[in-house]
Amino acid sequence: MLSIAPNFGNTFIIIVLIRIMYYGLLTIAFSFLASQLGLFSLMVPVAFGVSGYTIAILETKNILIFPYSALVGIILALIISTFLGVMVNRSKGTYFLMLTLVLGQLAYAIALQWVSLTKGTTGITGVNRPYLLNIANLESNILFYYFILVVFIICIILLYVLINSSFGVKLRGVRESESRMIMLGYNTSLIKWVAFMVSSFVSSIGGIFFVYFIGVMNPDAISLNASVKVMIASIFGGINSIIGAIIGTGIIKIVEIVLSGITQRYLLIIGVMFLIVILLAPNGIMGIAERISKFGTRFFKKNSK
Amino acid sequence: MSESILSIKDLNSYYGKSHVLQDVSININPLERVAILGRNGMGKSTLMKSILGLGGIRRDGNIYFNDENIIKKKTYEIARRGIAYVPQGRQLFSLLSVEEHLAIAYKPVKGGNGWTPKMVFDIFPEIGERKKISGTKLSGGEQQILAIGRALVKNPSLILMDEPSEGISTLVLERILGICHRLTKQGITLFLVEQNLGLALSVAQKVYILVNGRIVHEASAEEFNADKESQHNFLGI
């Protein structure tokens, strides 16, 4: 569906889909940790911000260009995540949430206050979209769309493979009981750290597309507001699945874009929608879809008798 | 250098301020089957957990496994050295299927004469038929079988079993007994904690009696079987 969408020729739709995809990567990064390990990380946008800022700084200061700038961005995001991962992977539950909240806010404060490097609230402007392999100028929204689509699909496939591999089984084991996994001879801190790095990697890729697409990098991208939106999108779609994360981001972003043109109070409306979903369908849109499909099969079985 | 596979010397264990195990010393030779007997609350399970460093227990003393002092090692490092544990209450995963339980524990042996998940399923068809269902959806006896199977496929050199007879039928118990005897032929040493005296004496060659955190008696299984007075004194039978 996503690959035929640009044939409608409507630039607006393309822009919306591109935004859904780069925010989608961020939500998937969150959802991966939440669904596989039961850990809610409010610092998922940190890797997103590090790669985005790195690219913005390297390119506006004419130090490096794409793809090297993006590569450095990912590597730097992973290096920082290495330390963050070690700091948080001994905690779980509410403590994990609070710790990631604090570390996320610390990253936000650095982005906001290290003005000589990040230009503070104004942010870094004038990041141009790159030429891809000297052939495709990504200034064109359609080419940009296809590029992010390919990367997006690759990320999803990689995560699916990972979740369904033996590593995925270990993740579920750790999610249920760390002590039982330790008893079996597993270094659970290492398993959690690897999962955290995977999440950061996906998040940092989202950051690359974000900064190239809008051409601006400012602290808003890694604010608490951004973290909470990611969490809401993930829960909205269904916390237990990657597809849910994508659907959740899709709905939230579309509602945001459509409503923000009509009223300034669009966040209120999103809040009410969120409340309704939480109250009526704790497993989000995917939970509703599951219930409908179950009902459907039962209905079909009954009628075929 | 001692010949024992597991040698516990002057082990003291504490839960917070309560001093549970007091100067416990135990020696287990390779391929031996040893049982710890004792009534409820005497510290039998604490002893098992102390060997592995599980569950917030503070420990003093020395524990040698294959001549290496493991008391300062992390639990997962101890487990990796070849100690498998069949805990009380089975401790299975509800999020993992029967098959996945064995898959994450499985450590293949070079030469290929160790336990494999397939062998476990062949010997225990009742769990072999239910590979895809969640581990905790099995019946009590089947869960115990899975917990033992999980320890077997690790192909350890030592298995610690905590109350394997708890809550299972005599039929299942007899087969577990068979497995226990078979372990010796496969080069696996067994260290068992048990309240069921009959089971312990039919499995073990040597028994230790634990009373209030102290080892008060040590005997061969045959001696202890004949020694009704000790049975009465220490176990209240």
Interface residues (C-beta under 8 A of the other chain):
Chain A: S166 V169 K170 R172 G173 R175 E176 S177 S179 R180 M181 I182 M183 L184 G185 Y186 N187 T188
Chain B: L52 L54 G55 K74 T75 Y76 A79 R80 Y85 P87 Q91 F93 S94 L95 L96 E100 A103 I104 A105 R150 K154
